[in-house]
């Protein structure tokens, strides 16, 4: 007897209910997996492209082909300087493949470095740099377990805002920016969110976050959960390797540059800072270098000992401790000395030690005040400040021979010597035969370069661009020029 139509309907209905009933726990499990493993849409097959036809096309397994086609389009838009279409195309690629790390780095770098230099006004440059940083931060949200994009974010804060040709103005724009979210980082020691007004502080915070994630990842490797996310393009830049020495040094560099920047007008219109604040920041820089120097790296080679091959533990700080260094075996001494020299570790550590002293901070303040007097024609005041500062600086550097004899310090100190001699000549006074650091004068006289990160040199004592401080741009996120910009080299 064949089942009636009504019976078929009941059977089909029960089957449908059974299918949907079995799908519910699977859906719950899938949602939990997405949350636990921090998986984006592309990793579980749900793609938001904004196009129904695109979704149908992707169902056929052509996601990679579509992404490659869009990538080619993005390159064409870049060559044609069609920034709006470039951004729209790259945004679509990120929706297709949010774990494609290179697209986040590519577009972030493109906006912050390539697009920003197409604009003449610092305010416009700043806005594009900011867009680049924010774009990479979106990538971080999609790839929270990858240190690569966290490192990229740190680098843009640190390098593009801190070392660009217009850094003294860009840093002012960042300082005056009212977007607190853009100026926030998680403190690496406490986990507390901090709002800071200096790009080097943001660089320090994000660099530290990348390293902390790498170290945490070492624990995840031991627990067997390192492969929970497969990235489409594992980073070739080694930004996520715990044993990458340059990678681990970046928080130290960022904190040191912040301390350096405090003691000169490194931000247009903002006076230098000395006293206890400067000493505290130099102390923090020293702490970061010692933390870096105390990290245990493994020697690249293996030495046969007691019937087995062993790698030696290497700590860069041992290069600054003669007694400890003597106790190391020959192989460990080799790698300690090699890597300490490669990272110029002795210099950076001694520089922090010298600068954080009361003598160091006092000498820097006298140099700053003497330079301002020199630039405004107050030669009597400049002479007094330079003379006192050089005497204090000489006394201070007696305890730090590595820093004293380094070419970077000689160039910096030589500039003060050159200005002191010029002041004496303006006053018609003889140049003393025995004044400190006189041996640096000849090279200093031959050096005509200016410090592009010192507003006193670049903009004058007031340090203001156009007679007033620049203000943070209020224009839309994608500013438009009155005429097509002149192409310049990426920087």
ZIVENZI-V134591 format. One record per residue. RES is the residue in three letters. SS is DSSP state (H for helix, E for strand, L for the rest). BURIAL is 1 if it has 24 or more other C-alpha atoms within 12 Angstrom, else 0. D_FIRST is the distance of its C-alpha to the first C-alpha in whole Angstrom. Layout:
res->RES ss->SS burial->BURIAL d_first->D_FIRST
res->RES ss->SS burial->BURIAL d_first->D_FIRST
This chain:
res->UNK ss->L burial->0 d_first->0
res->UNK ss->L burial->0 d_first->4
res->UNK ss->L burial->0 d_first->6
res->UNK ss->L burial->0 d_first->9
res->UNK ss->H burial->0 d_first->12
res->UNK ss->H burial->0 d_first->14
res->UNK ss->H burial->0 d_first->12
res->UNK ss->H burial->0 d_first->13
res->UNK ss->H burial->0 d_first->16
res->UNK ss->H burial->0 d_first->17
res->UNK ss->H burial->0 d_first->16
res->UNK ss->H burial->0 d_first->18
res->UNK ss->H burial->0 d_first->21
res->UNK ss->H burial->0 d_first->21
res->UNK ss->H burial->0 d_first->21
res->UNK ss->H burial->0 d_first->24
res->UNK ss->H burial->0 d_first->26
res->UNK ss->H burial->0 d_first->25
res->UNK ss->H burial->0 d_first->27
res->UNK ss->H burial->0 d_first->30
res->UNK ss->H burial->0 d_first->30
res->UNK ss->H burial->0 d_first->31
res->UNK ss->H burial->0 d_first->33
res->UNK ss->H burial->0 d_first->36
res->UNK ss->H burial->0 d_first->37
res->UNK ss->H burial->0 d_first->38
res->UNK ss->H burial->0 d_first->39
res->UNK ss->H burial->0 d_first->42
res->UNK ss->H burial->0 d_first->42
res->UNK ss->H burial->0 d_first->43
res->UNK ss->H burial->0 d_first->45
res->UNK ss->H burial->0 d_first->47
res->UNK ss->H burial->0 d_first->48
res->UNK ss->H burial->0 d_first->49
res->UNK ss->H burial->0 d_first->52
res->UNK ss->H burial->0 d_first->53
res->UNK ss->H burial->1 d_first->53
res->UNK ss->L burial->1 d_first->55
res->UNK ss->L burial->1 d_first->52
res->UNK ss->L burial->1 d_first->52
res->UNK ss->H burial->1 d_first->50
res->UNK ss->H burial->1 d_first->50
res->UNK ss->H burial->1 d_first->49
res->UNK ss->L burial->1 d_first->46
res->UNK ss->L burial->0 d_first->45
res->UNK ss->L burial->0 d_first->45
res->UNK ss->L burial->1 d_first->48
res->UNK ss->L burial->1 d_first->50
res->UNK ss->L burial->1 d_first->51
res->UNK ss->L burial->0 d_first->51
res->UNK ss->L burial->0 d_first->50
res->UNK ss->H burial->0 d_first->46
res->UNK ss->H burial->0 d_first->46
res->UNK ss->H burial->0 d_first->48
res->UNK ss->H burial->0 d_first->45
res->UNK ss->H burial->0 d_first->43
res->UNK ss->H burial->0 d_first->45
res->UNK ss->H burial->1 d_first->46
res->UNK ss->L burial->0 d_first->42
res->UNK ss->L burial->0 d_first->42
res->UNK ss->L burial->0 d_first->45
res->UNK ss->L burial->0 d_first->48
res->UNK ss->H burial->1 d_first->50
res->UNK ss->H burial->0 d_first->52
res->UNK ss->H burial->0 d_first->53
res->UNK ss->H burial->1 d_first->53
res->UNK ss->H burial->1 d_first->56
res->UNK ss->H burial->0 d_first->58
res->UNK ss->H burial->0 d_first->58
res->UNK ss->H burial->1 d_first->59
res->UNK ss->H burial->1 d_first->62
res->UNK ss->H burial->0 d_first->63
res->UNK ss->H burial->1 d_first->63
res->UNK ss->H burial->1 d_first->65
res->UNK ss->H burial->1 d_first->68
res->UNK ss->H burial->0 d_first->68
res->UNK ss->H burial->0 d_first->69
res->UNK ss->H burial->1 d_first->71
res->UNK ss->H burial->0 d_first->73
res->UNK ss->L burial->0 d_first->73
res->UNK ss->L burial->1 d_first->74
res->UNK ss->L burial->0 d_first->71
res->UNK ss->H burial->1 d_first->71
res->UNK ss->H burial->0 d_first->68
res->UNK ss->H burial->0 d_first->66
res->UNK ss->H burial->1 d_first->66
res->UNK ss->H burial->1 d_first->65
res->UNK ss->H burial->0 d_first->62
res->UNK ss->H burial->1 d_first->61
res->UNK ss->H burial->1 d_first->62
res->UNK ss->H burial->1 d_first->60
res->UNK ss->H burial->1 d_first->57
res->UNK ss->H burial->1 d_first->57
res->UNK ss->H burial->1 d_first->58
res->UNK ss->H burial->1 d_first->54
res->UNK ss->H burial->1 d_first->53
res->UNK ss->L burial->1 d_first->54
res->UNK ss->L burial->1 d_first->56
res->UNK ss->L burial->1 d_first->57
res->UNK ss->L burial->1 d_first->59
res->UNK ss->H burial->1 d_first->62
res->UNK ss->H burial->1 d_first->64
res->UNK ss->H burial->1 d_first->63
res->UNK ss->H burial->1 d_first->64
res->UNK ss->H burial->1 d_first->68
res->UNK ss->H burial->1 d_first->68
res->UNK ss->H burial->1 d_first->68
res->UNK ss->H burial->1 d_first->70
res->UNK ss->H burial->1 d_first->72
res->UNK ss->H burial->1 d_first->72
res->UNK ss->H burial->1 d_first->73
res->UNK ss->H burial->1 d_first->75
res->UNK ss->H burial->1 d_first->77
res->UNK ss->H burial->1 d_first->77
res->UNK ss->H burial->1 d_first->76
res->UNK ss->H burial->1 d_first->79
res->UNK ss->H burial->1 d_first->82
res->UNK ss->H burial->1 d_first->81
res->UNK ss->L burial->1 d_first->82
res->UNK ss->L burial->1 d_first->86
res->UNK ss->L burial->1 d_first->86
res->UNK ss->H burial->1 d_first->86
res->UNK ss->H burial->1 d_first->83
res->UNK ss->H burial->1 d_first->81
res->UNK ss->H burial->1 d_first->81
res->UNK ss->H burial->1 d_first->80
res->UNK ss->H burial->1 d_first->77
res->UNK ss->H burial->1 d_first->76
res->UNK ss->H burial->1 d_first->76
res->UNK ss->H burial->1 d_first->75
res->UNK ss->H burial->1 d_first->72
res->UNK ss->H burial->1 d_first->72
res->UNK ss->H burial->1 d_first->72
res->UNK ss->H burial->1 d_first->69
res->UNK ss->H burial->1 d_first->67
res->UNK ss->H burial->1 d_first->67
res->UNK ss->H burial->1 d_first->67
res->UNK ss->H burial->1 d_first->63
res->UNK ss->H burial->1 d_first->63
res->UNK ss->H burial->1 d_first->64
res->UNK ss->H burial->1 d_first->61
res->UNK ss->H burial->1 d_first->58
res->UNK ss->L burial->1 d_first->60
res->UNK ss->L burial->1 d_first->61
res->UNK ss->L burial->1 d_first->61
res->UNK ss->L burial->1 d_first->63
res->UNK ss->H burial->1 d_first->67
res->UNK ss->H burial->1 d_first->68
res->UNK ss->H burial->1 d_first->67
res->UNK ss->H burial->1 d_first->69
res->UNK ss->H burial->1 d_first->72
res->UNK ss->H burial->1 d_first->72
res->UNK ss->H burial->1 d_first->72
res->UNK ss->H burial->1 d_first->75
res->UNK ss->H burial->1 d_first->77
res->UNK ss->H burial->1 d_first->76
res->UNK ss->H burial->1 d_first->78
res->UNK ss->H burial->1 d_first->81
res->UNK ss->H burial->1 d_first->81
res->UNK ss->H burial->1 d_first->81
res->UNK ss->L burial->1 d_first->82
res->UNK ss->L burial->1 d_first->85
res->UNK ss->L burial->1 d_first->86
res->UNK ss->L burial->1 d_first->86
res->UNK ss->L burial->1 d_first->89
res->UNK ss->L burial->1 d_first->89
res->UNK ss->H burial->1 d_first->88
res->UNK ss->H burial->1 d_first->90
res->UNK ss->H burial->1 d_first->89
res->UNK ss->H burial->1 d_first->85
res->UNK ss->H burial->1 d_first->86
res->UNK ss->H burial->1 d_first->87
res->UNK ss->H burial->1 d_first->84
res->UNK ss->H burial->1 d_first->82
res->UNK ss->H burial->1 d_first->85
res->UNK ss->H burial->1 d_first->84
res->UNK ss->L burial->1 d_first->81
res->UNK ss->L burial->0 d_first->79
res->UNK ss->L burial->0 d_first->76
res->UNK ss->H burial->0 d_first->76
res->UNK ss->H burial->0 d_first->72
res->UNK ss->H burial->1 d_first->74
res->UNK ss->H burial->1 d_first->77
res->UNK ss->E burial->1 d_first->75
res->UNK ss->E burial->1 d_first->74
res->UNK ss->E burial->1 d_first->73
res->UNK ss->L burial->0 d_first->76
res->UNK ss->L burial->1 d_first->75
res->UNK ss->L burial->0 d_first->77
res->UNK ss->L burial->0 d_first->76
res->UNK ss->L burial->0 d_first->73
res->UNK ss->L burial->0 d_first->74
res->UNK ss->E burial->0 d_first->74
res->UNK ss->E burial->0 d_first->77
res->UNK ss->E burial->0 d_first->78
res->UNK ss->L burial->1 d_first->81
res->UNK ss->L burial->1 d_first->83
res->UNK ss->L burial->1 d_first->84
res->UNK ss->H burial->1 d_first->82
res->UNK ss->H burial->1 d_first->83
res->UNK ss->H burial->1 d_first->82
res->UNK ss->H burial->1 d_first->78
res->UNK ss->H burial->1 d_first->78
res->UNK ss->H burial->1 d_first->80
res->UNK ss->H burial->1 d_first->77
res->UNK ss->H burial->1 d_first->74
res->UNK ss->H burial->1 d_first->75
res->UNK ss->H burial->1 d_first->75
res->UNK ss->H burial->1 d_first->72
res->UNK ss->H burial->1 d_first->71
res->UNK ss->H burial->1 d_first->73
res->UNK ss->H burial->1 d_first->71
res->UNK ss->H burial->1 d_first->68
res->UNK ss->H burial->1 d_first->69
res->UNK ss->H burial->1 d_first->70
res->UNK ss->H burial->0 d_first->67
res->UNK ss->H burial->1 d_first->65
res->UNK ss->H burial->0 d_first->67
res->UNK ss->H burial->0 d_first->66
res->UNK ss->H burial->0 d_first->62
res->UNK ss->H burial->0 d_first->62
res->UNK ss->H burial->0 d_first->63
res->UNK ss->L burial->0 d_first->60
res->UNK ss->L burial->0 d_first->58
res->UNK ss->L burial->0 d_first->57
res->UNK ss->L burial->0 d_first->59
res->UNK ss->L burial->0 d_first->56
res->UNK ss->L burial->0 d_first->54
res->UNK ss->L burial->1 d_first->55
res->UNK ss->L burial->1 d_first->55
res->UNK ss->L burial->1 d_first->57
res->UNK ss->L burial->0 d_first->57
res->UNK ss->L burial->0 d_first->61
res->UNK ss->L burial->0 d_first->63
res->UNK ss->L burial->0 d_first->66
res->UNK ss->L burial->0 d_first->69
res->UNK ss->L burial->0 d_first->72
res->UNK ss->L burial->0 d_first->71
res->UNK ss->L burial->1 d_first->71
res->UNK ss->L burial->1 d_first->69
res->UNK ss->L burial->1 d_first->71
res->UNK ss->L burial->1 d_first->72
res->UNK ss->L burial->1 d_first->75
res->UNK ss->L burial->1 d_first->76
res->UNK ss->H burial->1 d_first->80
res->UNK ss->H burial->1 d_first->80
res->UNK ss->H burial->1 d_first->77
res->UNK ss->H burial->1 d_first->78
res->UNK ss->H burial->1 d_first->82
res->UNK ss->H burial->1 d_first->80
res->UNK ss->H burial->1 d_first->81
res->UNK ss->H burial->1 d_first->84
res->UNK ss->H burial->1 d_first->85
res->UNK ss->H burial->1 d_first->84
res->UNK ss->H burial->1 d_first->85
res->UNK ss->H burial->1 d_first->89
res->UNK ss->H burial->1 d_first->88
res->UNK ss->H burial->1 d_first->88
res->UNK ss->H burial->1 d_first->91
res->UNK ss->H burial->1 d_first->93
res->UNK ss->H burial->1 d_first->92
res->UNK ss->H burial->1 d_first->93
res->UNK ss->L burial->1 d_first->97
res->UNK ss->L burial->1 d_first->97
res->UNK ss->L burial->1 d_first->96
res->UNK ss->L burial->1 d_first->93
res->UNK ss->L burial->1 d_first->91
res->UNK ss->L burial->1 d_first->93
res->UNK ss->L burial->1 d_first->95
res->UNK ss->L burial->1 d_first->94
res->UNK ss->L burial->1 d_first->97
res->UNK ss->L burial->1 d_first->97
res->UNK ss->L burial->1 d_first->97
res->UNK ss->L burial->1 d_first->99
res->UNK ss->H burial->1 d_first->100
res->UNK ss->H burial->0 d_first->97
res->UNK ss->H burial->0 d_first->94
res->UNK ss->H burial->1 d_first->95
res->UNK ss->H burial->1 d_first->96
res->UNK ss->H burial->1 d_first->93
res->UNK ss->H burial->1 d_first->91
res->UNK ss->H burial->1 d_first->93
res->UNK ss->H burial->1 d_first->92
res->UNK ss->H burial->1 d_first->88
res->UNK ss->H burial->1 d_first->88
res->UNK ss->H burial->1 d_first->90
res->UNK ss->H burial->1 d_first->88
res->UNK ss->H burial->1 d_first->85
res->UNK ss->H burial->1 d_first->87
res->UNK ss->H burial->1 d_first->87
res->UNK ss->H burial->0 d_first->84
res->UNK ss->H burial->1 d_first->83
res->UNK ss->H burial->1 d_first->86
res->UNK ss->L burial->1 d_first->85
res->UNK ss->L burial->1 d_first->81
res->UNK ss->L burial->1 d_first->80
res->UNK ss->E burial->1 d_first->80
res->UNK ss->E burial->1 d_first->79
res->UNK ss->L burial->1 d_first->81
res->UNK ss->L burial->0 d_first->80
res->UNK ss->L burial->0 d_first->81
res->UNK ss->L burial->0 d_first->81
res->UNK ss->E burial->0 d_first->84
res->UNK ss->E burial->0 d_first->84
res->UNK ss->E burial->0 d_first->85
res->UNK ss->L burial->0 d_first->84
res->UNK ss->L burial->0 d_first->82
res->UNK ss->E burial->0 d_first->80
res->UNK ss->E burial->0 d_first->79
res->UNK ss->E burial->0 d_first->80
res->UNK ss->L burial->0 d_first->80
res->UNK ss->L burial->1 d_first->83
res->UNK ss->E burial->1 d_first->82
res->UNK ss->E burial->1 d_first->84
res->UNK ss->L burial->1 d_first->85
res->UNK ss->H burial->1 d_first->87
res->UNK ss->H burial->1 d_first->90
res->UNK ss->H burial->1 d_first->91
res->UNK ss->H burial->1 d_first->93
res->UNK ss->H burial->1 d_first->95
res->UNK ss->L burial->0 d_first->96
res->UNK ss->H burial->0 d_first->98
res->UNK ss->H burial->0 d_first->98
res->UNK ss->H burial->0 d_first->94
res->UNK ss->H burial->0 d_first->94
res->UNK ss->H burial->0 d_first->97
res->UNK ss->L burial->0 d_first->95
res->UNK ss->L burial->0 d_first->92
res->UNK ss->L burial->0 d_first->91
res->UNK ss->H burial->0 d_first->92
res->UNK ss->H burial->1 d_first->89
res->UNK ss->H burial->1 d_first->88
res->UNK ss->H burial->1 d_first->91
res->UNK ss->H burial->1 d_first->91
res->UNK ss->H burial->1 d_first->87
res->UNK ss->H burial->1 d_first->89
res->UNK ss->H burial->1 d_first->92
res->UNK ss->H burial->0 d_first->90
res->UNK ss->H burial->1 d_first->87
res->UNK ss->H burial->1 d_first->89
res->UNK ss->H burial->0 d_first->91
res->UNK ss->H burial->0 d_first->88
res->UNK ss->L burial->1 d_first->87
res->UNK ss->L burial->1 d_first->91
res->UNK ss->H burial->1 d_first->90
res->UNK ss->H burial->1 d_first->94
res->UNK ss->H burial->1 d_first->95
res->UNK ss->H burial->1 d_first->92
res->UNK ss->H burial->1 d_first->93
res->UNK ss->H burial->1 d_first->97
res->UNK ss->H burial->1 d_first->96
res->UNK ss->H burial->1 d_first->94
res->UNK ss->H burial->1 d_first->97
res->UNK ss->H burial->1 d_first->100
res->UNK ss->H burial->1 d_first->98
res->UNK ss->L burial->1 d_first->97
res->UNK ss->L burial->1 d_first->101
res->UNK ss->H burial->1 d_first->103
res->UNK ss->H burial->1 d_first->106
res->UNK ss->H burial->1 d_first->103
res->UNK ss->H burial->1 d_first->101
res->UNK ss->H burial->1 d_first->105
res->UNK ss->H burial->1 d_first->106
res->UNK ss->H burial->1 d_first->103
res->UNK ss->H burial->1 d_first->104
res->UNK ss->H burial->1 d_first->107
res->UNK ss->H burial->1 d_first->106
res->UNK ss->H burial->1 d_first->104
res->UNK ss->H burial->1 d_first->107
res->UNK ss->H burial->1 d_first->109
res->UNK ss->H burial->1 d_first->107
res->UNK ss->H burial->1 d_first->107
res->UNK ss->H burial->1 d_first->110
res->UNK ss->H burial->1 d_first->111
res->UNK ss->H burial->1 d_first->109
res->UNK ss->L burial->0 d_first->110
res->UNK ss->L burial->0 d_first->114
res->UNK ss->L burial->0 d_first->115
res->UNK ss->H burial->1 d_first->116
res->UNK ss->H burial->1 d_first->118
res->UNK ss->H burial->1 d_first->115
res->UNK ss->H burial->1 d_first->113
res->UNK ss->H burial->1 d_first->116
res->UNK ss->H burial->1 d_first->116
res->UNK ss->H burial->1 d_first->112
res->UNK ss->H burial->1 d_first->112
res->UNK ss->H burial->1 d_first->115
res->UNK ss->H burial->1 d_first->114
res->UNK ss->H burial->1 d_first->110
res->UNK ss->H burial->1 d_first->111
res->UNK ss->H burial->1 d_first->113
res->UNK ss->H burial->1 d_first->110
res->UNK ss->H burial->1 d_first->108
res->UNK ss->H burial->1 d_first->110
res->UNK ss->H burial->0 d_first->110
res->UNK ss->H burial->1 d_first->107
res->UNK ss->H burial->1 d_first->106
res->UNK ss->L burial->0 d_first->108
res->UNK ss->L burial->0 d_first->105
res->UNK ss->L burial->1 d_first->103
res->UNK ss->H burial->0 d_first->104
res->UNK ss->H burial->1 d_first->101
res->UNK ss->H burial->1 d_first->100
res->UNK ss->H burial->1 d_first->104
res->UNK ss->L burial->1 d_first->104
res->UNK ss->L burial->0 d_first->100
res->UNK ss->H burial->0 d_first->101
res->UNK ss->H burial->0 d_first->99
res->UNK ss->H burial->1 d_first->101
res->UNK ss->H burial->1 d_first->104
res->UNK ss->H burial->1 d_first->103
res->UNK ss->H burial->1 d_first->102
res->UNK ss->H burial->1 d_first->105
res->UNK ss->H burial->1 d_first->107
res->UNK ss->H burial->1 d_first->106
res->UNK ss->H burial->1 d_first->108
res->UNK ss->H burial->1 d_first->111
res->UNK ss->H burial->1 d_first->111
res->UNK ss->H burial->1 d_first->111
res->UNK ss->H burial->1 d_first->114
res->UNK ss->H burial->1 d_first->116
res->UNK ss->H burial->1 d_first->116
res->UNK ss->H burial->1 d_first->116
res->UNK ss->H burial->1 d_first->119
res->UNK ss->H burial->0 d_first->121
res->UNK ss->H burial->0 d_first->120
res->UNK ss->H burial->0 d_first->122
res->UNK ss->L burial->0 d_first->125
res->UNK ss->L burial->0 d_first->125
res->UNK ss->L burial->0 d_first->125
res->UNK ss->L burial->0 d_first->122
res->UNK ss->L burial->0 d_first->122
res->UNK ss->L burial->0 d_first->123
res->UNK ss->L burial->0 d_first->121
res->UNK ss->L burial->1 d_first->118
res->UNK ss->L burial->1 d_first->114
res->UNK ss->L burial->1 d_first->112
res->UNK ss->H burial->1 d_first->115
res->UNK ss->H burial->0 d_first->114
res->UNK ss->H burial->1 d_first->110
res->UNK ss->H burial->1 d_first->112
res->UNK ss->H burial->0 d_first->113
res->UNK ss->H burial->0 d_first->109
res->UNK ss->H burial->1 d_first->108
res->UNK ss->H burial->0 d_first->111
res->UNK ss->H burial->0 d_first->109
res->UNK ss->L burial->0 d_first->105
res->UNK ss->L burial->0 d_first->105
res->UNK ss->L burial->0 d_first->101
res->UNK ss->L burial->0 d_first->100
res->UNK ss->L burial->1 d_first->97
res->UNK ss->L burial->1 d_first->95
res->UNK ss->L burial->1 d_first->93
res->UNK ss->L burial->1 d_first->96
res->UNK ss->H burial->1 d_first->97
res->UNK ss->H burial->1 d_first->100
res->UNK ss->H burial->1 d_first->101
res->UNK ss->H burial->1 d_first->98
res->UNK ss->H burial->1 d_first->99
res->UNK ss->L burial->0 d_first->102
res->UNK ss->L burial->1 d_first->103
res->UNK ss->L burial->1 d_first->101
res->UNK ss->L burial->1 d_first->98
res->UNK ss->L burial->1 d_first->97
res->UNK ss->H burial->1 d_first->95
res->UNK ss->H burial->0 d_first->97
res->UNK ss->H burial->0 d_first->99
res->UNK ss->L burial->0 d_first->96
res->UNK ss->L burial->1 d_first->93
res->UNK ss->L burial->1 d_first->90
res->UNK ss->L burial->1 d_first->87
res->UNK ss->L burial->1 d_first->83
res->UNK ss->L burial->1 d_first->81
res->UNK ss->L burial->0 d_first->80
res->UNK ss->L burial->0 d_first->78
res->UNK ss->L burial->0 d_first->74
res->UNK ss->L burial->0 d_first->73
res->UNK ss->L burial->1 d_first->73
res->UNK ss->L burial->1 d_first->77
res->UNK ss->L burial->0 d_first->78
res->UNK ss->L burial->0 d_first->81
res->UNK ss->L burial->0 d_first->83
res->UNK ss->L burial->0 d_first->84
res->UNK ss->L burial->0 d_first->82
res->UNK ss->L burial->0 d_first->83
res->UNK ss->L burial->0 d_first->85
res->UNK ss->L burial->0 d_first->83
res->UNK ss->L burial->0 d_first->85
res->UNK ss->L burial->0 d_first->84
res->UNK ss->L burial->0 d_first->81
res->UNK ss->L burial->1 d_first->83
